Amino acid sequence: MAAASDLAFDPWDPAFLADPYPAYAELRAKGRVHYYEPTNQWLVPHHADVSALLRDRRLGRTYQHRYTHEDFGRTAPPAEHEPFHTLNDHGMLDLEPPDHTRIRRLVSKAFTPRTVEQLKPYVAKLAGELVDRLVAAGGGDLLADVAEPLPVAVIAEMLGIPESDRAPLRPWSADICGMYELSPPEDVAAKAVRASVEFSDYLRELIAERRKEPGDDLISGLIAAHDEGDRLTEQEMISTCVLLLNAGHEATVNATVNGWYALFRNPDQLAALRADHSLVPAAVEELMRYDTPLQLFERWVLDEIEIDGTTVPRGAEIAMLFGSANHDPEVFRNPEKLDLTRKGNPHISFSAGIHYCIGAPLARIELAASMTALLEKAPTLSLAAEPKRKPNFVIRGLEGLSVAV
């Protein structure tokens, strides 16, 4: 186990944020677990360990179902952050069984393979329209013009959010997700709290409307399930809707722009994809592996564990490095090479275990739809300017991606 001072891992260094993968290689070479003092976390960089720990029930996304903050040796969040934590802590991503099981069972009805498959024509049509507009304009910002509006529209449609109400959804989501970064500064926390209040207030009104006039949407379905005996509190409904919106587009947006930026930097792979559109499904998987949109996922140690002879105590926080695991040479041959023909691609970009991404099938459909539309309608798409990377580590993305047609 290496000391923090010996590690190249530095989530606040612009050079690291630009390309964290060499530092990950160093972490893997130096051991299977590392205590990182600046964030008081234990870093786990290997694919086998990350994959196993995601399924290990001695770890949890929360500890409050078993311990108080004091019992667990932790300090309660500041009172002024309460609206964010109320919203976040009642979503299934941050719950453990039995509450997680109950909520996921209800929500999963909207994400069955059959239901998601039925969305394909709508997603393909919307992707085509967005790309048509990009082509008509001779180019633009791939992030703002295609990557963002597609998944936001799809998940808003599923939730039953009227088109006229959708403009604040993405800014609210971006502000809330700022709190998932490591040690977020107070101004970021303040934005997250404000967005949590505004988004919650909006959804509370929408839920009240759906109670009076149900529709054919997920919110109406959750209300009906509650009335039929599958109990879901109003706060759980609100938190679930926010989680679905945030998770339902945040990763997809970043996977889209990270992926196309990677293709522009690997012209041989882009040429192969343009020559053979049947590579699209494999390309979606490889691009999510190659530059992972969610780099780190946290778990609390509920019961003491041991990793390669190192004891990680109860009350510690594990930081599983998805980006590193997806570049582990023990699992992926030539992991630093983008290979759209890669066979067997067990990346963990969608997590694993009971918290495996419920929207993964929908995300794959959206990514394939936008990629196919761009390949077919913008066959000469090119990078117009070098993009600026967001100053984030946990959620990896670009400020924009300027393209020309």
N, C-alpha and C positions, 0 to 999 in steps of 0.2 A: 504494500500500500504506500503510494507516494504522498508526500506532504503537499499542501496547497501551493506552497512557494515553488515547488518543483514542476508544477503543471503549466502547460501552455494554455489551458482552459481559462478564458477570461471573457465572460458574456457581456462585458461593457466595452471591450476593445473593438473599434471599428474594423481593424484588420481581421480579427477573429470572426466578427459578424459577416464580413465579406466572404470568408471561406473557412468555416469551422472544421472542415474534414481532416486537415493535417493534424490539428490538435486532438481530434478524436482518435486518430491512429496512434498518437503518442500515449493517450490514456489507455487504450487497449493493450499496448505493448508493456505498460508499467503495472498492469494488474487488473483485477476484476471488480474492485471497489475502491473508491477514493473518498476520503473525507474532505469536503471543500468548505473551509472555514468562513469565507465571505458570505455564504448563504446558509451556513449551518445545515448542509445537506450531504448525503452520501451519493456520489456519482457512480452509476452503473453503466459501463459502455459496451458490453458484449451482448450479442444477439441472444445467445442461449440463456444468459442470466435475465435479460429484460423479458424475454418471452416467458420464462418460468415464473418470474416475480409478478407479472401481470395476472397470473392465474393463482397466485399464492394467497390463501385466505387469511394468513397471518398479517397481511398488509391491507390497508383500507384507504378509500378516498376521504373518509372522515374518521374521526375517533369518538365523536360525541354520542354515538349510539352505545358506547361502552364506558367512556371516561369523561369526567369534567376537565376543563382546561387545567385546573390545578393538579388533579390526579395524574395528568399526562405530562406535567412539567412544562406546560405552555402558557402563554399570556393571552388572555381574551383580546380579540380585535378592538381597536379604538371605537368608542361609542358612536363617533361621527361617521364611521364606515358601515353602521348597522344596516341601512337599506340595501347596500350591495350584498352583504352576507346573508340577509334574509332571502333575497332573491336567489343567490347562488346556492345556498345550502339546502334549498327545497327542490332543486332539480335532480333528476335521477343520476346524473354524472357524479354528483357529490354525496350520494346516499349509498348506504349499504343495505343488504337484506335485513328485514323483510320489506321495508319501504321501497327500496330499489326494485325489487321483484314485482311488487304490486303495480308501480307506475310503469315500468318497462312493459309489463304484460299488456296494459291498456294501450300504450303508444305503439307497440309493435304491430297492432292490427292495421295501422295506417301504412306500415312499411313492409307488408308481406311481399314476396317476390311477384305475385300476381298483380297487386295494387301498383307496385313500382313499374312493372312492365307496361301497365296501361297508361302510364305517364309518358312513355317514349315518344309517341307522335307529338304531344304538346311540347315537350322539351326540344325535339328536333325542329319543330316549326318556329319556336321562339329563337333558338340559336341561329337558324337560317335568316330570320328577319334582322337580328342584331348584326350579323356579318354583312348582310346586304347593305345596311346603312353605313357600316365601316368602309365597304368597298366604294359606295357612291361618294363618300367624302374623300376618297383617295388615301385613306389611312386615319390614324388618330391614336388614342390611348387604348390599348387592348384591355387594360384593367378596367377603366371607367366605361368603355363602350361595349364590351362583351363579357369579360370575366365576372364583373360585379352584378350587372342587371339580370343575368340568366338565373343563377341559383337563388337570388333574393326573390325574383318573381315566382319561381317554382315553389319555394317553401311558403311564401306569403299566400299563394293560391291554395296550397294544401291547408293552411291554417284558416283561410277565409278572411284575410285582411284585405279590405277594399283597395283597389288600385290608387285611389285618391289619397290614401293614408300611408303609402309605402315609402315616401321620401325620407322620413327620419329613421327608418329601420336600420340602414347601414351605418349611419353615424352613431346611433345608440349602441349598436353591436360593437363597433370599433372601440368606443369609449369603455364599454364594460370589459371587453377582452384585454384592455390595457392592464387590468388588475392581475392577469395571469402571468405577467412578466415577473422576473426575479426582482424582489425588493423594489416595487414600483414607488416612485417619488410621490409626494403629497398632492401635487397638482394633477397627476394621473389618477390618483385615488378619488380626488374631488370630482373629476369628470365622470368616473365610473359610478359614483354615488348618485350624481345628478341624473345620469342616463338611466340608472336602475329605477329611480323614483318616477321619471317621466314615462318610461316604457311600461312599468307596472301600472301606473294610473291609466294609461291608454288601454292596456289589456283588460283591466278591471271593468272599464266601460264597455268594451267589446264583448266580454263574457256576459255582462248584464243584458246587452242587446240580443245575444244569441240565446239566452234563456227565454226571452220573450218570443223571438222569431228564429228558431233553429234553421240551419242551412245544411248543405251537403259538404261539410268541412270538418277538419279535425277538432276544432274547438267545440263545435256542436256535438261531435261524437264523444268527447271527454265528458261533457255535461250529461249526455244521455247515459253514459256508463255509470256516472256518479248516481244518477237518479234510479238506476236499476240495481244499485247495491254495491258496485265497485267503488268504494269511497275514495274520493280525491278532493282534498281541500281546495279552496279558491287559490290559496298561495301556491299549492302544488301545481295547479293548472297554469297559473301565471309563470312560475319558474320553468315549467315544462315547455311552454310556448317560447319563452326567451331562449332556453337552451337549444331548442330545435332550430330557431332562426340563427343563432350564433354559430352553432356547430354545423347547421345545414348549409351555410354558405362560406363561413370564414376559411375553412380548409380548402374548399373547392376554388374559391377566388385565388388563393395563394398558390395552389397546385397548378392552376391554369397559367399564371404569369411566370412562376418559377419554371414550369415545364417548357413554355415557348422560349424563354430566355436561354434555357439549356439547349434547346434545339438550334437556336441561332448561333450558339457557340460551338455546336457540333454539326457543321454543315453536311458531313457525310451521312449522319443519321437522319437529318431533315430530308435530304435527297432520297434516301431509301424509303422514308415514310410517304413522300410525295409520289414515288413510283409505285407504291403498293399500299393502298389504303386499308387493306386487310390487317395491317400491322397496328391499327389504332388501339384495339383492346390491350395488346401487349405493351404498346407505347405508354398508355395511361398508367399501367402498373410500374413500368420502369422509371418513368418520370417522377412518380410519387416516391419511389425508392431513392432516386438519384439526388434530389434536392427536396427533402422532406418538409412539408408545410408545418407540421408540429414536431419541434425538435426535442422537447422534453415533456415528460409526464410524471407527476408526483404521486407518491403514496406514503401514508403514515405507517410506521411499524407498530402494530397493535400488540404483537408478541415477539419477543427477541428472536432474531434470525442470525444465521451464520452464512457468510459468503466467502468461500475460499480461505477458511481459517480465521476470518475476521468477524468478530461478533458485532452486530449492529443492534443497539439496545432498543427496548420499547421506548416510544416517545420520539424516536429519530424520524427524519424525513428522507425518503429515498427519491432520488432524481434519476429516472430511467431515461437514458439518452437515445431517443428513437433515431435521430440522425446518425449517430455512431453505430447503433445496431444494424442499420440499413446499409452500412459500408463495411461490415465485418467480413474479412476475407475468409474466415472459417465457414461462412455460409454462402457468400457471393464471390464468384470467380472474377478477378479484375474489377473490384467494386468501384474504383475511381473512374472506370470507363462507362460511358453511356452506351448501352447496347439494347436497342429496341427489339432484338430477336432473342433476348435472354430467356432461357427455358427454366421453369420452376423459380418463381420469384416470391419467396415467403417474407416479403417486407412486412413491417409491423406499423405502417403509417396509420392504420385504422385501429390500433391497439389490439387487445386480445382479452380473453376471459369474459367475466360477466359485464364488463364495461366496453366490450367491443362496439365500435361505432354502429348504431342502429340504422344510420342513414347511408352506410357504405354502398349498398346497391344503387341508391339514387345518385350519389356522388359520381359513381362510375359512369352512369348513363349521361349525366350532365357534362362530364369531362370529355367523353367520347363524342357527344353531340356537337359541342363547340369546336373540338378538334376537326371533326369530319367536315363541318360547315366551312371552316377556315381553309382546309385543304382543297375543297371543291370550288369554293367561290373566290378564294384569294390565293391562287396557286403561286403567286410571286411575292407573297408577304415577306417583308424584310424588316430588320431592325433599323429604325430611323435615328435613334440616339441611345447612348449608353444609359441604362436606367440607374436610379438611385435606390439603394436598398433601405428598407425601413430600419430604424435604429432599435429593432427588437431582436430578441434571441428565441424565446419560447415559440412564438408564432412567426415563422420565417416568410417574408414576402418582400415585394417591391413597392415603392411609392407609385409607380406607374410603369408602363411599357409602351414607349412610342414606336409605332410601326408605320410602314409605308406600303401601299399596294401598287 
